[in-house]
Amino acid sequence: MSNVKYTDGATFRCLENLKEASLDISLIHTGREYCLPGHICSRSREEFIIHFVLKGTGFYSADGQTWSLSPGQMFLIYPDEPVTYGADETDPWTYAWIGFKGIRAGSLAAQCGFSRKNRVLPAPSSELITEYIDHLLEHRQLSQANDLRRQAYLLLFFAELTDFHEKQSGQNKKSHEYSTSVYVELAIEYITSMYQNGIGISDIASNIGISRAYLNSAFQKELNMSAQSFLIDYRMHKAASLLLGTDMSVKEIARCIGYTDQLVFSKAFKKKFGVSPKNYKTHQEMLEHFHEKQP
């Protein structure tokens, strides 16, 4: 392999000829280029390459097809395959790219949505793309630490591309890895450890990786109640325990169970127990006294 080369010019910035740092997946080259009008590339390469169109327009030809490309699109070049791509004559493109190889290279490209029939796809925002490309270029010095950093950023980049593809295709709305009972169990674990912090249903759903709607349907299926009802009930029972077992004020107890507004807490408590927090302790003592006198 040729010596590693770094170029930093006004229209072309590139890190290339990197060694394969891992059998799984390795960065071989990466960069950004502002192309001149009509600039053409026509050759095959040994590695996979994903190009991201940042500005301007151009074309890509492979396997007998040609695509016109514009900002917000990306295209994949497969190894050992003749391709041609080039900048428009009047509105030449600026693009970024990553070249990579390894035994996981093909599967990672597929996770991003690419296939031989889908070589051109929507791309994430240009800001996200340039952020990751810049991270890779900034750690260009050859060292074991930078080898690891480039590997880490490359994997994070693929994670972003995969996540973007799943959101675009709606896969994250259609499939859930676990049963509803597992999601409910995870949600309850989160509630019991975080209820004091003012969490809401969106926080719970986000923490376990599902939508609010799916979280609520899981609670309805498993417990015959909404996630919101469970959260409120849990907080109210914690508040009742504190009212009976401590000398804390109503305001302090409201804050302890995640309420910043004492009035909102008091209304919820009265709705649950039929008596205000202020009178709850006296009410419970009266009930106990009554039951003690029963024959």
N, C-alpha and C positions, 0 to 999 in steps of 0.2 A: 504493500500500500504506500501511496505517496505521503510525504510529510504533511502534518496538519497545517492548514493555511487559514489565516484570518484576513479578510479584506474589509476596510471601512472607508467607503467613498461617498461622494455626494448622492449618487444614484444607485449604489450597490453596496450592500453590507452582507457578508457571508462568512460562516465558519464551516469548513469542509475538510474532507479526508480524515474524519475521526475514526479511530479504531473501534471495533466491536467490543463494547464494554461488558456485554452480557449475551448469553446464548438466547435468552428469552426475547429481548427487544433492545435495540441499540440505535442511538442517534448517529447518523452518518454525515449529514450536513443540514444546515438550516440558514435562513437569511431572508432579506427583503430586497426587492429590486423595483426601481422606477424605470420602466422600459421605454426605449425610443420608439417612435412610430414605425410600425411594420416589422418590429424585431421578431425573428422567428427562431424557435428551437425545434430540432428534428433529430432525435436519436433515441436509442434504448438505453436503459440503465439497469444495474444489477439489483437495485433496492426499490422499495415502494417510495413514492413521493406524493404528498398531498400539497396542492397549491391552494392558496386562499386569495381571492380577488378582493383587494382593498379599495381601489379606485379605478376608474376608466373601464374599458372593455377590451375583449379579445376573443380568441377562438381556441378550441381544443378538438383534435381529431385523433380517434383511436378505433381500431376494429371496424373500419368502414363507416363510422359515424362522425359527424362534426357538430359541435355545440357552440353557440354564441354565449359568451359569459360576461357577467357584469358584477358590480360590487354586491356582496352578500352571498356569493356562491363559492364553492370549493370543488376541486376535481382531483381524482386519484389516478396516478400512473402506476401500472403494474410492472413488476420486474421483467426484464428481457422481452419487452414488447415495443415495437416501433410506434412512435407517436409523433405528432406535430402540434405545436401550440404557438400562438403568436399574438402580438399586440395589434390593436386596431390602428389604422393609418391616421385617423383624425382625433381619436380619443384613446391613446395608448394606456394600457393598464399598469397599475402598480400592484404587485402581489408579494405575498410571503409564502414560505414553504418549509416543510420538514421532510427530510429523506431518512428512512429507517429500514432496518432489516432485523431478522431474528426468527426463531421458530414460532413466535406469537404474532409476528407482523401481520399475517393475513387475517387472523382471527380478530385482532384489534381493529383493523380496517373495517371488517364486517360489523363489529360492534358500533362503529361510527355510522353505519348505514350503507357503506359501499359494497358493491358487487360488480361483476362483469356487466350486468344489465343496468346498474345504477352507479355510473362513474362520476356523475355530476350531482351535487346535493346542495341544499341551503347550508350556509355557514353561520357560526355564532358571530357576535358583534366584532367589528374590526378592532375595537379597543381590547377585547379579551385576547384575540389572536396576537396582536402586537405585544401585549403584556407578556405572554408566554414565550414568544420568539425572542423578545429582549432579554428575558431571564436566561434563556439558553445561550445567547450571544455574550451576555455579561460574564458568564462563567467559562470563558474560553481558555483561560490558562490551564496548562496540562498539569494536573495533580490528581491524586486519588480522591481528595475531597471534592474537587470540581467534577470528576467523573461521576461521583455519587449524586451531586447536585443536578447535573444535566439529566441523569437517569431519573431522578425524582421529578423534575419539571416535565420531562417527556411523558411520564406516566400520569401526572396530574393533567397535562394537556389532553391526553387520550380520555381521561375521566370526564373532562369538560365536554369533549366532542361526543362521547357516548351519552352523557346526560342530555345534551342538546338534541341529539337524535331521538332519544326516548320521549322527550317532551314534544318534539315535532310530530312523531308518529302516534302519540297518545298511548304508548305502551304502559307508561306509569299509571294511567287511569284504568287500564283493562286488567292488569294482573297484580296480585298481591302474593307475596312469598309465603305468608303464614295463614293459619286459620283465624277466624274472627275471635275465637276464645283466647288465642295467644296475644292478639292485639289488645284485647280488653285487659288481659293480665298485665301487659306492659304499660298500658295507660294507667291502671290502678297503682302500679309501682311508682310511676312518675308523680301521680297525684299525692300519694302518701308521703313522698319525700319533698315535694315542692309546693304544697298547697299554701304554705305561709307566704309565698313570694308573689301573690297576686296573679298567678298563672290563669290563662283562659283556655278555651277549647282549641284555638288555633295553635297555641304553644304545645299542647299535648300532642296534637296530630302531627305537628312538625317534628317533634322530638322522636316519634316512633316511625316517621316516614310515610304517613298516609294522609289522605285528605280529610277535612272536617266531616264531609258527608259520609265517607266510608267509616270513620270513627263512630259517628252517631248510629249508623246502621248496624255496626258490630255490637254496640251497647244495647240497642233495641232487640237484636237477635239473642244475645246471651243473657241479659239482665232485665229485659222488658222495660227499659227506661233509657232516656237520652244520656249522653255523656255529661251534659250540663247539669241535669238533675242529680246525677251521681256526685259530681263535684260539689254542688251546693249542699247536698245531704251530708257528705263527709265533713265539710267545714262546719255545718251547724252542729253535728254531734261532737266535734272537737270543742266548739264554743260552749256547748252545754256542760261538757266535762270540766272545762276551765271555770265556768261559773259556779259549779258545785264544789270544786276542789281547791280553789284559790281565792284570794281576796283582790284579784285584779279588777280594774274598772272595766265597764263595757267598752270604752274607747280602746283600752289596751288589748282587750280580747279580740276586738274587731281587727286591729292591726296584726295581732298574732296569727290570725287565720287567713290573712291576705286581703282584707278590706281596708281601703283608705278612707272610705266614707262611712261613718258610724251610723248614719240614718239608713243607708242602703242595707247595712248589716242587720240593723234592728228590724226592718221590714221583712227581710228574708227569714230571720229567726222567728218572728211572730207568726209568719205564714206556715212555718214548719211545725212549731210547738203550740200555737194558739195563745201564747203569752209573750210579753216583751222580755228581752234579756234582763232588764232591771228587776222584773218581778218573778223571774223564773225560779230563783233559789227559794224564795218564800213559798211559791206555788208547790214546788217539789216537797218542801218540808211539811206543808199542810196535807199533801197527799199521803206521805209516809205516816203522819200522825193519825190520819183517818183510818188507814189500813191496820195500824196497830190496835185500834179500838174495836175493830170488827171481831166478832166471836169466831 
